[in-house]
């Protein structure tokens, strides 16, 4: 149910895109006036494959979000994560960790199967029908 009372609000809006909006404006594919309203501050976050040094922290944060902060990632598993290309960025990492947590023994992360099954650049399993 609405109200007839005026209420002041202070909001901030965050926009995310993989498109270079300046270039899109120059090509006439994005409205110039809208770009100028949105482009107050621009933050570029490089893809995960270019910032693999963040992986150990991201893994621990994601495991904590999944309710499994006690699960450890051994050196071999961390090496496998560091060697992966991460075409799906942090979303792919989260998906792989979710699968690995389900297969874990409660203390150690089981990444090998999760990386093989979920990663699009992995070899398909024979007889999978996909």
C-alpha positions in Angstrom: 0.0 0.0 0.0 1.4 3.4 -1.0 1.5 6.7 0.7 1.0 10.3 -0.3 3.9 11.4 1.9 7.1 12.5 0.3 10.2 10.9 1.7 13.8 11.9 0.8 16.2 9.1 0.0 19.9 8.9 -0.8 20.8 6.0 -3.1 23.8 4.9 -5.0 23.6 2.7 -8.1 26.1 0.2 -9.2 26.3 -0.9 -12.9 28.3 -3.8 -14.2 29.0 -4.7 -17.8 31.6 -6.3 -20.0 31.0 -3.7 -22.7 33.3 -0.7 -23.1 30.6 2.0 -22.7 32.8 4.8 -24.0 33.3 2.9 -27.2 29.6 2.1 -27.4 28.8 5.8 -27.0 31.2 6.7 -29.8 29.7 4.1 -32.1 26.2 5.3 -31.3 25.2 2.1 -29.6 24.7 3.6 -26.1 23.1 6.8 -25.1 25.6 9.6 -24.3 23.3 11.2 -21.7 22.9 7.9 -19.8 26.6 7.2 -20.0 27.4 10.6 -18.3 24.9 9.9 -15.5 26.5 6.5 -14.9 30.2 7.1 -15.4 31.0 8.9 -12.1 33.5 6.3 -11.0 34.7 3.4 -13.0 36.3 0.3 -11.4 37.8 -2.4 -13.6 38.2 -5.8 -12.1 40.6 -8.0 -14.1 39.5 -11.6 -14.8 40.4 -14.2 -12.3 43.0 -15.8 -14.7 44.9 -12.5 -14.4 44.8 -12.3 -10.6 45.4 -15.9 -9.4 47.2 -14.5 -6.4 43.6 -13.8 -5.0 42.7 -17.5 -5.3 43.7 -18.6 -1.7 41.7 -15.8 -0.2 38.7 -16.3 -2.5 38.7 -20.0 -1.8 38.6 -19.4 2.0 35.9 -16.8 1.7 33.7 -19.0 -0.5 34.2 -22.0 1.7 33.1 -19.9 4.7 30.0 -18.7 2.8 29.2 -22.3 2.0 29.4 -23.1 5.7 32.6 -25.1 5.4 35.4 -22.8 6.7 37.1 -25.8 8.4 37.7 -27.7 5.1 41.4 -27.4 4.1 42.8 -27.1 0.6 46.0 -29.0 0.3 49.0 -27.9 -1.8 48.1 -30.2 -4.8 44.5 -28.9 -4.9 45.7 -25.3 -4.7 48.1 -26.0 -7.5 45.3 -27.4 -9.6 43.2 -24.2 -8.9 46.2 -22.0 -9.8 46.8 -23.9 -13.1 43.1 -23.6 -14.2 42.3 -20.9 -16.8 39.0 -19.7 -15.1 36.9 -18.8 -18.2 33.9 -18.5 -15.9 35.8 -16.3 -13.4 34.7 -16.3 -9.7 31.3 -17.8 -10.6 33.1 -20.8 -12.0 35.3 -21.0 -8.9 32.2 -20.9 -6.6 30.5 -23.7 -8.6 33.6 -25.9 -8.5 34.0 -25.3 -4.8 30.3 -26.2 -4.1 30.7 -29.5 -6.0 34.0 -30.2 -4.2 32.5 -29.5 -0.8 29.7 -32.0 -1.6 32.3 -34.7 -2.4 34.6 -33.8 0.5 35.3 -36.0 3.4 34.4 -33.2 5.8 38.0 -32.1 6.2 39.7 -32.1 2.8 38.4 -30.6 -0.4 38.0 -33.0 -3.2 38.6 -30.9 -6.3 39.7 -33.3 -9.0 36.3 -34.6 -9.8 34.7 -31.2 -9.5 37.2 -29.6 -11.9 36.8 -32.5 -14.4 33.0 -32.4 -14.4 32.1 -28.8 -14.2 34.9 -27.0 -16.1 33.9 -26.4 -19.8 37.6 -26.8 -20.9 37.9 -30.2 -19.3 37.7 -33.4 -21.4 34.2 -34.7 -21.5 33.6 -38.0 -19.7 32.9 -41.0 -21.9 29.3 -42.1 -21.9 28.1 -38.9 -20.4 25.7 -38.4 -23.3 26.5 -34.7 -23.5 
